Amino acid sequence: MKFGRIAVDSPDGRQIRVIAAEPENNRVVDLRRAYALALQRGGATEDGARHLAAATFGDLTRGISTGDFFVDAAHHALTAAADASAPLDDASFVAAIKPPVLRDSLTFNGHIKNFFGNVMKTTPTRAVYERPGFFKGSTATIYGTGETIPYPSITEQLDYELEIGYVIGKPGRNITPENAFDHVFGITIFNDFSLRDVQVLESPIGMGAQHSKDFAYGIGPWIVTMDEIPSIIGLTGQVRVNGEVWSDTRVEDFIWTPEETVSYVSQLDGLQPGDLIGSGTMAFGAGAELRRFLQPGDLLELELEKVGVLRSPIAAQKETPSWWPSPQPFPFEEGASA
């Protein structure tokens, strides 16, 4: 099944609704509404049905945390899909999920070699091959398919990254690679937007990515449950900008497998339902590898087999920060006063 989130207008203002996406039928199904109808047809009162439907499908992250009950309830809801659906093209999608914690990894050999050569102008650090490292990103700047991505004025190198997002379904700590995917609810497309010129300036600080990453993350168009994905290995991907194919890629040539990546995140830490772990960028899944960057007004499309297309229009006007720091004196230069 494909789960996502859309925004709808209501008498109480803008609301986020959990949906089942059926691209084959060109529709989305409002699961809260459909479940209430299905329950009423089974004998529930209108108030009782609405109460249970709101509790079950009021929030996708909380819904996922209920385990098999959530998916079973969604299948039940689809029995009333015809009376709770809307055309797919009319839906206003938001990020497929708002993760409690967002982590992004670095696991594909091809991207690592290309990135370090083209952006960092050096060979990859040995540490990349010693452990499946990751960083944590902001969940305040996540965007769904069709939502406009800001173009910060502090960059001339706005980049994208085509990745798989592993969405956690079951909590766990210190899990092994062998059972790691027992904790994965499904996968989505994850776009780790990057400001490459800013990233080069931030990296030497040693604190990880800051504004070079946290200005925007793309998640969507929806989450596909693992029963629809026989194998992640071998899935194909494509990057298009303004309709032009920039690259084709494939899920292969790992340093660290998906199972090892999820397992490593859980070591000495806890996985929570709704957490998203980025797979790292597939080979040639980023513009930096091609020496091409996004421009204001571009339309970016990231496609992943078995999942769909994450469309991201780039803002036509650049966003300017309200304040930016001026460099301070560096006390360690030769001749500097103590």
KACOR-V899016 format. One record per backbone hydrogen bond with DSSP energy under -1.0 kcal/mol. CO is the residue of the C=O (numbers start at 1). NH is the residue of the N-H. E is the energy in kcal/mol with one decimal. If there is no record, write none. Layout:
co:CO nh:NH e:E
co:CO nh:NH e:E
//
This chain:
co:1 nh:225 e:-2.6
co:2 nh:21 e:-2.6
co:3 nh:223 e:-3.8
co:4 nh:19 e:-2.5
co:5 nh:94 e:-2.0
co:6 nh:17 e:-3.0
co:8 nh:15 e:-3.0
co:10 nh:13 e:-2.4
co:15 nh:8 e:-2.8
co:17 nh:6 e:-2.3
co:18 nh:31 e:-1.8
co:19 nh:4 e:-2.3
co:20 nh:29 e:-2.5
co:22 nh:25 e:-1.6
co:22 nh:27 e:-1.7
co:26 nh:88 e:-1.7
co:27 nh:22 e:-2.7
co:28 nh:86 e:-2.2
co:29 nh:20 e:-1.9
co:30 nh:34 e:-2.8
co:31 nh:35 e:-2.6
co:32 nh:36 e:-1.8
co:33 nh:37 e:-2.0
co:34 nh:38 e:-2.6
co:35 nh:39 e:-2.6
co:36 nh:40 e:-2.1
co:37 nh:41 e:-2.1
co:39 nh:44 e:-2.4
co:40 nh:43 e:-1.6
co:45 nh:49 e:-2.8
co:46 nh:50 e:-2.3
co:47 nh:51 e:-2.2
co:48 nh:52 e:-2.3
co:49 nh:53 e:-2.4
co:50 nh:54 e:-2.3
co:51 nh:55 e:-1.9
co:52 nh:56 e:-2.2
co:53 nh:57 e:-2.8
co:59 nh:63 e:-2.2
co:60 nh:64 e:-2.7
co:61 nh:65 e:-1.5
co:63 nh:66 e:-1.7
co:64 nh:67 e:-1.9
co:66 nh:69 e:-1.1
co:67 nh:70 e:-1.2
co:68 nh:72 e:-2.7
co:69 nh:73 e:-2.6
co:70 nh:74 e:-2.0
co:71 nh:75 e:-2.2
co:72 nh:76 e:-2.0
co:73 nh:77 e:-2.6
co:74 nh:78 e:-1.8
co:76 nh:79 e:-1.6
co:77 nh:80 e:-2.2
co:78 nh:81 e:-1.4
co:80 nh:83 e:-1.3
co:81 nh:84 e:-2.0
co:84 nh:30 e:-2.8
co:86 nh:28 e:-2.5
co:87 nh:90 e:-1.2
co:88 nh:91 e:-1.3
co:92 nh:7 e:-3.0
co:101 nh:276 e:-2.0
co:102 nh:137 e:-2.1
co:103 nh:278 e:-3.2
co:104 nh:135 e:-2.0
co:107 nh:255 e:-3.5
co:108 nh:112 e:-2.1
co:109 nh:113 e:-2.4
co:110 nh:114 e:-2.2
co:111 nh:115 e:-3.4
co:112 nh:116 e:-2.3
co:113 nh:117 e:-1.6
co:114 nh:118 e:-2.8
co:115 nh:119 e:-2.8
co:115 nh:120 e:-1.3
co:116 nh:122 e:-2.4
co:125 nh:128 e:-1.5
co:126 nh:129 e:-1.6
co:127 nh:130 e:-1.4
co:127 nh:131 e:-1.4
co:131 nh:133 e:-2.0
co:135 nh:104 e:-2.4
co:141 nh:217 e:-1.9
co:143 nh:219 e:-2.5
co:144 nh:147 e:-1.9
co:149 nh:315 e:-2.9
co:151 nh:319 e:-2.3
co:152 nh:155 e:-1.2
co:157 nh:196 e:-2.2
co:158 nh:294 e:-2.8
co:159 nh:194 e:-2.1
co:162 nh:282 e:-1.9
co:163 nh:190 e:-2.4
co:164 nh:279 e:-2.6
co:165 nh:188 e:-1.7
co:166 nh:277 e:-2.2
co:167 nh:185 e:-2.7
co:167 nh:186 e:-1.3
co:168 nh:274 e:-3.2
co:172 nh:271 e:-3.2
co:179 nh:182 e:-1.3
co:180 nh:183 e:-1.7
co:183 nh:169 e:-3.4
co:183 nh:170 e:-1.4
co:185 nh:226 e:-1.4
co:186 nh:167 e:-2.7
co:187 nh:224 e:-3.0
co:188 nh:165 e:-2.9
co:189 nh:220 e:-2.1
co:190 nh:163 e:-1.8
co:191 nh:193 e:-1.5
co:191 nh:218 e:-2.4
co:194 nh:159 e:-3.5
co:195 nh:199 e:-2.6
co:196 nh:200 e:-1.7
co:198 nh:202 e:-2.1
co:199 nh:203 e:-2.5
co:202 nh:205 e:-1.6
co:203 nh:206 e:-1.5
co:210 nh:213 e:-1.5
co:210 nh:214 e:-2.9
co:212 nh:195 e:-2.0
co:213 nh:216 e:-1.5
co:217 nh:143 e:-2.9
co:218 nh:191 e:-2.9
co:219 nh:96 e:-1.6
co:220 nh:189 e:-1.4
co:223 nh:3 e:-2.7
co:224 nh:187 e:-2.2
co:225 nh:228 e:-2.1
co:226 nh:229 e:-1.4
co:232 nh:235 e:-1.9
co:235 nh:251 e:-2.7
co:236 nh:305 e:-3.0
co:237 nh:249 e:-2.8
co:238 nh:303 e:-2.7
co:239 nh:246 e:-2.6
co:239 nh:247 e:-1.4
co:240 nh:301 e:-2.9
co:241 nh:244 e:-2.0
co:244 nh:241 e:-2.5
co:247 nh:239 e:-2.6
co:249 nh:237 e:-2.3
co:250 nh:252 e:-1.2
co:251 nh:234 e:-2.7
co:253 nh:109 e:-2.2
co:257 nh:261 e:-2.5
co:258 nh:262 e:-2.3
co:259 nh:263 e:-2.2
co:260 nh:264 e:-2.6
co:261 nh:265 e:-1.7
co:262 nh:266 e:-1.3
co:264 nh:267 e:-1.0
co:266 nh:174 e:-2.3
co:266 nh:269 e:-1.8
co:271 nh:172 e:-1.2
co:272 nh:275 e:-2.2
co:275 nh:168 e:-2.9
co:276 nh:103 e:-2.7
co:277 nh:166 e:-2.9
co:278 nh:105 e:-1.4
co:282 nh:285 e:-2.4
co:285 nh:162 e:-2.0
co:287 nh:290 e:-1.2
co:287 nh:291 e:-1.0
co:287 nh:292 e:-2.3
co:295 nh:298 e:-2.1
co:298 nh:314 e:-3.2
co:299 nh:242 e:-2.8
co:300 nh:312 e:-3.2
co:301 nh:240 e:-2.6
co:302 nh:310 e:-3.1
co:303 nh:238 e:-2.0
co:304 nh:307 e:-2.1
co:304 nh:308 e:-1.9
co:308 nh:304 e:-2.3
co:310 nh:302 e:-2.3
co:311 nh:146 e:-3.3
co:312 nh:300 e:-2.2
co:313 nh:149 e:-2.9
co:319 nh:153 e:-3.1
co:330 nh:333 e:-1.2
co:333 nh:336 e:-2.4
//
